[in-house]
């Protein structure tokens, strides 16, 4: 059973180019399934039925696994069972008809426009400050994922036309615009003799910045600018998407910019926009305001 899981994960790693984090999560989830099956006396996949899978999910739920984690667990199982069917290792897919628990969608936090302006206007003209400013501007301008920014080379950026080519999830490449402020920051950051194949963001020793280093620099920049929220690269991506959608209401364009495979993922930002609208309405509309204690009397 474990060998079949290893073969499936290897295929996902090579053919679908899933990220190491996703592969590691699937490996943990499917390892739990294999262990549970062995505890039930099941030595291969063929006898596994829907009732078994329900019992397995119930057991994980009793271990306080969250609804979102249970959904991911069921998704990993479905992918494995499709692979087993394809190779005639099982006759029936035990996950057919099973639904995971509904997980409440958590609205992402964002910085408001004034906070973002303060963050990207990081002072300093030394090389590290210029680099960090270019990094922040690019995150906010183009809504990049952390892994996309870390992997950038100068050959991926067209500063003349204001475009950047990024390698996103699943090995998918997309070309997205770069704003004027980000272009100016990148031009200021780039040394005249920098070769095209060099990484865009390096440490003072010329080595590419790691994802961890970028996270630390973003957090330090926020604290330096007096922003005491928990600021991280994905928050800048959320802020970019939210501010774009608030101004344009073009959901499809924001989906393409962010590289979301499913527009439902992008739609979370419409809830943020509505939440903002509701706050403005409650604060401003005469018939929405609650009466004060004095009015009530």
C-alpha positions in Angstrom: 0.0 0.0 0.0 2.8 2.4 0.9 4.5 1.6 -2.5 1.4 2.6 -4.4 1.3 5.9 -2.4 5.0 6.6 -3.3 4.3 6.0 -7.0 1.3 8.3 -6.9 3.3 11.1 -5.2 6.2 10.7 -7.6 3.8 11.1 -10.5 2.3 14.2 -8.9 5.7 15.6 -8.4 6.9 15.1 -12.0 3.8 15.4 -14.1 1.8 18.1 -12.2 4.8 19.9 -10.8 3.1 20.2 -7.4 5.0 22.3 -4.8 7.2 20.5 -2.2 4.8 21.8 0.5 1.7 20.2 -1.3 3.6 16.9 -1.8 4.6 16.8 1.8 1.0 17.5 2.9 -0.3 14.7 0.7 2.4 12.3 2.0 1.3 13.0 5.6 -2.4 12.6 4.7 -2.0 9.4 2.8 0.4 8.0 5.4 -2.4 8.3 7.9 -4.7 6.4 5.6 -2.2 3.6 5.1 -1.6 3.3 8.8 -5.3 3.2 9.6 -5.9 0.5 6.9 -3.2 -1.6 8.4 -4.7 -1.2 11.9 -8.0 -2.5 10.4 -6.3 -5.5 8.9 -6.4 -4.3 5.3 -3.2 -5.3 3.5 -4.0 -4.0 0.1 -6.4 -1.4 -1.5 -8.8 -3.7 -3.3 -11.1 -4.4 -0.3 -11.4 -0.7 0.7 -15.0 0.6 0.5 -16.8 3.8 1.2 -17.8 2.6 4.8 -14.1 2.2 5.5 -13.3 5.6 4.3 -16.1 7.2 6.3 -14.8 5.4 9.5 -11.3 6.7 8.7 -12.5 10.3 8.2 -14.6 10.0 11.4 -11.5 8.8 13.3 -9.5 11.8 12.0 -12.3 14.1 13.0 -12.2 12.7 16.6 -8.5 13.6 16.6 -9.6 17.3 16.2 -8.6 17.6 12.6 -10.2 20.8 11.2 -12.8 20.8 8.4 -10.3 22.3 6.0 -7.7 19.6 6.8 -10.3 16.9 6.4 -11.2 18.4 3.0 -7.6 18.2 2.0 -7.3 14.7 3.3 -10.3 13.6 1.3 -8.9 15.3 -1.8 -5.6 13.4 -1.4 -7.5 10.2 -1.1 -9.6 10.9 -4.2 -6.4 11.5 -6.3 -4.8 8.3 -5.0 -7.9 6.2 -5.8 -8.1 7.6 -9.4 -4.5 6.6 -9.8 -5.2 3.1 -8.4 -8.2 2.7 -10.8 -6.1 3.8 -13.7 -3.6 1.0 -13.0 -6.4 -1.6 -12.2 -5.3 -1.9 -8.6 -8.9 -1.3 -7.4 -12.3 -1.9 -9.0 -14.4 0.6 -7.1 -13.4 4.1 -6.0 -14.4 4.2 -2.3 -14.5 8.0 -2.3 -17.3 8.2 -4.8 -20.2 10.1 -3.3 -18.4 11.1 -0.1 -18.3 14.8 0.8 -16.0 16.5 3.2 -17.3 18.8 5.9 -17.9 22.4 5.0 -15.2 24.7 6.2 -15.9 28.3 7.0 -14.0 30.5 4.5 -11.7 32.8 6.5 -11.4 36.3 5.0 -7.8 37.3 4.4 -6.4 40.3 6.2 -5.3 43.2 4.1 -3.5 46.5 4.6 -5.4 49.6 3.6 -4.2 52.0 1.0 -2.5 54.3 3.4 -0.7 51.5 5.2 0.5 50.1 1.8 1.7 53.5 0.8 3.7 53.9 4.0 5.2 50.4 3.6 6.4 50.7 0.0 7.9 54.2 0.6 10.6 52.6 2.8 13.4 55.2 3.2 17.0 54.8 2.4 19.3 54.9 -0.6 21.8 52.2 0.3 21.7 49.0 -1.8 19.7 46.9 0.8 17.0 49.6 1.1 16.7 50.0 -2.6 16.4 46.2 -2.9 13.8 46.0 -0.2 11.8 48.8 -1.7 11.8 47.2 -5.1 10.7 43.9 -3.5 7.8 45.5 -1.7 6.7 47.5 -4.7 6.7 44.4 -6.9 4.8 42.3 -4.4 2.1 45.0 -4.2 2.2 46.0 -7.9 1.8 42.5 -9.4 0.4 40.3 -6.5 3.2 37.8 -6.7 3.4 34.7 -4.5 6.5 34.5 -2.3 7.9 31.5 -4.4 7.3 33.5 -7.6 9.3 36.5 -6.4 12.2 34.4 -5.0 12.5 32.6 -8.3 12.7 35.8 -10.5 15.7 36.5 -12.7 16.3 39.8 -14.5 15.6 38.0 -17.8 12.0 37.5 -16.5 11.4 41.3 -16.2 10.8 43.6 -19.1 11.3 47.0 -17.6 10.7 48.8 -20.9 7.2 47.4 -21.4 6.4 46.9 -17.7 5.9 43.1 -17.7 7.1 40.2 -15.6 7.0 36.5 -16.4 6.5 34.3 -13.4 6.4 30.5 -12.8 3.4 29.8 -10.7 1.7 26.8 -9.1 1.6 23.7 -11.1 4.5 24.9 -13.3 2.2 27.4 -15.1 3.8 30.5 -16.5 1.9 33.8 -16.7 2.9 37.3 -17.8 1.6 40.1 -15.7 1.9 43.9 -15.7 4.3 45.8 -13.4 3.2 49.3 -12.2 5.2 52.5 -12.8 6.3 52.8 -9.2 7.6 49.2 -9.2 9.5 49.7 -12.5 11.2 52.8 -11.0 12.1 50.9 -7.9 13.5 48.0 -9.9 15.5 50.3 -12.1 17.0 52.0 -9.0 17.8 48.5 -7.5 19.5 47.1 -10.6 23.2 47.7 -11.0 24.2 48.7 -14.6 26.5 45.6 -15.0 23.9 43.1 -13.8 23.7 40.1 -16.1 20.3 38.9 -17.3 20.6 35.4 -15.8 21.2 36.8 -12.3 18.5 36.5 -9.6 16.6 39.8 -9.1 16.8 39.8 -5.3 20.1 38.8 -3.7 21.8 39.3 -0.3 24.9 41.6 0.0 27.1 38.5 -0.8 25.4 38.1 -4.2 23.4 34.9 -3.2 19.7 34.7 -4.0 17.4 35.6 -1.1 15.6 32.7 0.5 11.9 32.7 1.1 12.6 33.0 4.8 14.9 36.0 4.3 12.2 37.8 2.3 9.6 37.1 5.0 12.0 38.6 7.6 12.7 41.7 5.4 9.0 42.4 4.8 8.2 42.1 8.6 11.2 44.4 9.4 10.1 46.9 6.9 6.6 47.0 8.3 7.9 47.6 11.8 10.3 50.3 10.6 7.3 52.1 9.0 5.2 51.8 12.2 2.8 49.1 10.9 2.2 46.7 13.7 0.0 44.3 12.0 1.3 40.8 11.2 2.8 41.8 7.8 4.0 39.0 5.5 4.4 38.5 1.7 1.0 36.9 1.2 -0.7 39.8 2.9 0.8 42.1 0.2 -0.7 39.8 -2.4 -4.1 40.0 -0.6 -3.8 43.7 -0.5 -3.0 44.0 -4.2 -6.0 41.9 -5.1 -8.4 43.6 -2.8 -7.4 47.1 -3.9 -7.6 46.2 -7.6 -11.0 44.6 -7.2 -12.3 47.5 -5.1 -11.3 49.9 -7.9 -12.2 47.9 -11.0 -14.7 45.2 -10.0 -13.1 43.1 -12.8 -13.0 39.6 -11.1 -11.7 37.8 -14.2 -8.8 40.2 -14.6 -7.8 39.8 -11.0 -8.1 36.0 -11.3 -5.7 36.2 -14.3 -3.3 38.5 -12.5 -3.1 36.2 -9.4 -3.0 33.0 -11.4 -5.9 31.4 -9.7 -7.1 28.2 -11.4 -10.6 28.5 -9.9 -12.4 31.9 -9.9 -14.0 30.8 -6.6 -10.6 31.4 -5.0 -10.6 35.0 -6.3 -14.2 35.6 -5.2 -13.1 35.7 -1.6 -12.0 39.3 -2.3 -15.5 40.3 -3.3 -16.5 39.5 0.3 -13.8 41.8 1.6 -15.1 44.5 -0.7 -18.6 44.0 0.6 -17.4 44.0 4.2 -15.8 47.4 3.6 -19.0 48.6 1.9 -21.1 47.4 4.9 -18.9 49.3 7.3 -19.2 52.5 5.3 -23.0 52.0 5.0 -23.4 51.4 8.8 -21.3 54.5 9.6 -22.9 56.9 7.0 -26.5 56.0 6.2 -29.0 57.8 8.4 -31.3 54.9 8.6 -28.5 52.4 9.4 -27.2 54.2 12.4 -28.3 52.7 15.8 -30.0 55.1 18.1 -28.0 56.3 21.1 -29.2 55.7 24.6 -30.4 59.3 24.8 -32.4 58.9 21.6 -34.0 55.8 22.9 -35.2 57.6 26.0 
